[in-house]
Structures are given as structure tokens and as C-alpha cells.
């Protein structure tokens, strides 16, 4: 399949027909479709999984405005799912400036609206704190504090360039993410999100020497190039991460915490990359929290 023409035109849409039942069962029951797992690390069998509380359904449901690909948005989605809080999920088009500006004063996500309080707030971790300290949303303080995992932060920094190169072209090439359903949304993302080796300031500057036509071409070339060596590098980095993740249920000893809220939300986007080999424990971690948080992975649309 030639993705060069897809990204250069950015007008093609993808239609997928599937006979699988993966959308109707817990991800832990059906993982491993477009990525594979290896037995490079074992899971902790004596760790007690997080016990989810009863379903919380307010008379006026909270509303969460998000982009599907955004890890900061996924933080809140995961927290709401773990706490079993029913809410309305609104996917914003990537080029939609008026809606978030009307809600909170600028183009930003996630945005959390609580109609019963006439309250609107931003900042992902502030929203997580809100829903985990408000008794209307069930038991409080069930998400443990962050532990300051310098090793995980260092790992995240070490793969930043690699993941930008692999993930960003795939976000817009799938034709399936809600924020990129229209050409304007895809163009808005490409206009504002640099590909390595370019820096953000250089890419976004008003007087930038990188024209929109050149940006489209760079995205197309990145998508069309053979990703094998990059995927190989990523596979090796995932083995490193598997070694420092505590168990298939929590990344840190002690229980489900803000460490998981941040790490899992960032790792989710890796599932959009085809042929990634996940170590067994880390793959189980991804599937377990996907099921617990009711946030699907991208395996079925991986490129």
C-alpha cells in the first residue's frame, strides 16, 4: 500500500470491515492482532489487580472534550474509566478553535465540564485530582500519588524522537481518528507538529522557511519509508521498559497510581505502529489497563 499519495493528498478515508469480536470483549482476551508479544519478561503473578468500584452515574453527566491521540486527554479518560464514572465523551476536530475557546478561553485539551456545578476546567492532572477527591464520584484517593520514577521519565525522554517519527504520520494516515476525519483537521495537525530533526519553534514560526507543501511532503516521506530499523529500535526500548515496570497491573510497586495514569497514556499511541514486539508483561499491562479504563488501543488500525 502506498502511503505517499495518501499523505500528499490527505483526502483519502479508510473503511474497515471486520468480522472479529474484539470490540465486544476485554482487550486482555484478544490482544496481539497487529503487534506481537515476546516472552522476554515474566509478569508478577502475586500482584492483586485494581478493584473497580460501582458504576457512578450522575443525573447530569460530566462531559470530557478530547482529541483521541492526545496522551493528556487519555490521562483523564483512563482515570474516569478506572473510577467507573459514566461521562459523555466529545471528540474535537483538530482544527476546531471556536469550541474550546468558547469553553475555556483557548484551543486546549482536555476540557472537563461538570454541568451540575456549572464548572469547566482544563489541565489533565487537575481534572484527575478533581474526580478522585470528590465523593460524588465514588471512593476518594483510589489513585495513588506519583512516586517520582526518574527511570521511567528517562526512558520516555530516550524514545521521544523515535516515537514522533513513527507515530505522528500514522495519526493522520489512518483516516480513522475522529479529530482527523476531515482534511482541515489533518492539515492543522501537520502544520503544528514537527517531525524530527526539526524543532517545534522552527516548524511553527510565522516566518518559517518550511512551507505547508514541504511539511506535507515530509509527512508523506516519513510514512512511505521503511520503518523496519525504527521498529527494531523501538522493540529494544520496550524490553528496557519491561524490565522496570513492576507488574502487568501497575508500573510501580504499591498499586495503581499517577505513574500509571501518565505512562499508560503515553504508551497507548505505540499500538498504532504495526509489527511492534511487546514483551509479555508490558503487553499484558497495556491490555489490562485498556480494559480497566475502557480506553481502546489502536491495534486494529495499526500501520
BELDA-V992863 format. One record per backbone hydrogen bond with DSSP energy under -0.5 kcal/mol. NH is the residue of the N-H (numbers start at 0). CO is the residue of the C=O. Records with the same first field share a line. If there is no record, write none. Layout:
NH = CO + CO
This chain:
2 = 0
5 = 1
6 = 2
7 = 3
8 = 4
9 = 5
23 = 20
24 = 21
28 = 25
29 = 26
30 = 26
35 = 275
37 = 277
44 = 42
46 = 43
51 = 49
55 = 83
56 = 54
60 = 58
61 = 85
62 = 112
63 = 87
64 = 62 + 110
65 = 63 + 89
69 = 66
73 = 69
74 = 70
75 = 71
76 = 72
77 = 73
78 = 74
79 = 75
80 = 76
81 = 77
82 = 78
83 = 80
84 = 79
85 = 55 + 83
87 = 61
89 = 63 + 87
90 = 88
91 = 65 + 89
93 = 178
95 = 92
96 = 94
100 = 96
101 = 97
102 = 98
103 = 99
104 = 99 + 100
105 = 99
107 = 105
109 = 64
110 = 64
111 = 120
112 = 62 + 110
113 = 118
114 = 112
116 = 113
117 = 113 + 114
118 = 113
120 = 111
126 = 122
127 = 123
128 = 124
129 = 125
130 = 126
131 = 127
132 = 128 + 129
133 = 129
134 = 132
136 = 133
137 = 134
140 = 131
143 = 141 + 255
149 = 147
152 = 148
153 = 149
154 = 150
155 = 151
156 = 152
157 = 153
158 = 154 + 155
159 = 156
162 = 158
163 = 159
164 = 160
165 = 161
166 = 162
167 = 162 + 163
169 = 165
170 = 166
171 = 167
172 = 168
173 = 169
179 = 176
180 = 177
184 = 181
185 = 181
186 = 182
187 = 183
188 = 184
189 = 185
190 = 186
191 = 187
192 = 188
193 = 191
197 = 194
202 = 198
203 = 199
204 = 200
207 = 204
210 = 208
214 = 210
215 = 211
216 = 212
217 = 213
218 = 214
219 = 215
220 = 216
221 = 217
222 = 218
223 = 219
224 = 220
230 = 226
231 = 227
232 = 228
233 = 229
234 = 230
235 = 231
236 = 232
237 = 233
238 = 234
239 = 235
240 = 236
241 = 237
242 = 238
243 = 239 + 240
244 = 240
245 = 250
246 = 249
254 = 251
257 = 143
259 = 256
260 = 256
261 = 257
262 = 258
263 = 259
264 = 259 + 260
265 = 261 + 262
266 = 262
267 = 263
268 = 265
269 = 266
270 = 266 + 267
271 = 268
272 = 269
273 = 271
274 = 33
275 = 272
277 = 35 + 275
279 = 37
280 = 40
282 = 278
283 = 279
284 = 280
285 = 281
286 = 282
287 = 283
288 = 284
289 = 285
290 = 286
291 = 287
292 = 288
293 = 289
294 = 289
300 = 297
301 = 298
302 = 271
